[in-house]
Amino acid sequence: MKKTYHLIDHTADFGIQVFGSDSQELFTNAALALFDVITETDVLKGRDSCNITASGEDWPDLMINWLREILYLWNGREMLVKSVQILSLSENKIFAKICFDAYMPDRHTINTEIKAVTYHQIQVKSSPSGWEAQIIFDI
């Protein structure tokens, strides 16, 4: 399987560069990359689900707000995301179904605690070869 993201070295923080063939795949891959960094997603079952929505003024703002909503599932509700199904997406709004597991310390390993999604060096762009985003996280 082709890797859909890679990590970016950044002083005191870290970043990811995410790829997708279209905007839906990009936003899906960004959410999944976030949780790949947080935990071992291979052990997650994704038995429970919820819907989330985010809005923004443009693609970069929407990406930040989307990932903040996704990160809140972990930081605020101790939910570990296994899969994402985007139900609708425009430049200003995203609505998605999230499958997750509730965090259980005896079953789940937390590799990296991410405090926040930042606007620092945010990029979301399309090209003839697909979509790409760069996101920096505060750890």
C-alpha positions in Angstrom: 0.0 0.0 0.0 1.3 3.5 -0.9 2.1 5.6 2.1 -0.3 8.5 2.3 1.8 10.8 4.5 5.2 11.3 6.0 6.6 13.1 9.1 8.3 16.5 8.9 11.1 17.4 11.3 10.3 20.7 13.1 11.9 22.3 16.1 9.8 21.7 19.3 6.9 20.5 17.2 6.4 18.0 14.4 4.5 18.0 11.2 3.1 15.8 8.6 2.8 16.1 4.9 -0.3 14.3 3.6 -1.3 13.3 0.1 -4.6 12.3 -1.6 -5.9 11.9 -5.1 -8.8 14.3 -4.2 -9.9 16.5 -1.4 -11.9 13.8 0.4 -8.9 11.4 0.3 -6.6 14.2 1.6 -8.9 15.0 4.6 -9.4 11.3 5.4 -5.6 10.6 5.2 -4.9 13.7 7.4 -7.2 12.4 10.2 -5.8 8.8 9.9 -2.2 10.1 9.9 -2.9 12.0 13.1 -4.0 8.9 14.9 -1.2 6.8 13.4 1.1 9.2 15.3 -0.9 9.0 18.5 -1.3 5.3 18.8 -1.0 1.8 17.2 -4.1 2.0 15.0 -3.6 -1.7 13.8 -5.1 -2.9 17.1 -8.2 -0.7 16.9 -11.5 -2.3 15.9 -13.6 0.8 15.2 -16.8 -0.7 16.7 -18.4 2.6 17.8 -19.1 5.6 15.6 -20.1 9.2 15.7 -20.6 12.0 13.2 -18.6 15.2 13.3 -18.6 18.4 11.4 -16.2 21.3 11.0 -16.2 24.5 9.0 -13.6 27.0 7.8 -13.1 30.0 5.6 -10.9 28.2 3.0 -9.2 24.8 2.6 -6.3 25.5 5.0 -8.7 26.9 7.7 -11.0 23.9 7.2 -8.1 21.4 7.5 -7.0 23.0 10.8 -10.6 23.0 12.2 -11.2 19.4 11.0 -8.0 18.1 12.7 -8.9 20.1 15.8 -12.2 18.3 16.0 -10.5 15.0 15.3 -7.9 15.6 18.0 -10.6 16.6 20.5 -12.0 13.1 20.2 -8.8 11.9 21.8 -7.9 14.8 24.1 -11.5 15.5 25.3 -13.3 12.2 25.0 -10.5 9.5 25.0 -11.7 8.1 21.6 -9.1 6.5 19.3 -10.0 6.9 15.6 -9.8 3.8 13.4 -11.6 5.0 10.2 -13.1 8.0 8.6 -15.9 8.2 6.0 -16.5 11.7 4.6 -20.2 12.2 3.9 -19.9 15.7 2.4 -17.0 18.1 1.8 -16.8 21.6 0.3 -14.1 24.3 0.7 -15.9 25.6 3.8 -17.5 22.5 5.5 -16.9 18.9 6.2 -19.2 16.3 7.6 -17.9 12.8 8.4 -18.6 9.5 10.2 -15.8 8.4 12.5 -15.4 4.9 13.7 -13.4 4.6 17.0 -12.5 2.6 20.1 -12.8 4.0 23.6 -9.3 4.3 25.1 -8.4 1.4 27.4 -4.9 1.7 29.0 -4.4 -2.0 29.2 -5.1 -2.4 25.5 -3.9 0.8 23.8 -0.4 2.3 23.7 -0.1 6.1 23.4 3.0 6.9 21.4 2.8 10.7 21.1 0.7 13.2 23.0 -0.4 16.0 20.6 -1.5 19.2 22.3 -2.7 21.2 19.4 -3.0 21.6 15.6 -1.3 24.9 14.6 -1.6 27.3 11.7 2.2 27.5 11.5 3.2 26.7 7.9 -0.2 25.3 7.0 -0.6 24.4 3.4 -3.4 22.7 1.5 -3.2 22.7 -2.3 -4.3 20.8 -5.4 -2.2 20.0 -8.4 -2.7 17.9 -11.6 -1.2 15.0 -9.7 -3.5 15.3 -6.6 -3.9 17.1 -3.3 -1.3 17.8 -0.7 -1.3 19.3 2.8 1.4 20.2 5.4 0.3 20.5 9.0 2.4 21.3 12.1 1.4 20.0 15.5 2.3 21.2 19.0 3.5 18.3 21.1 
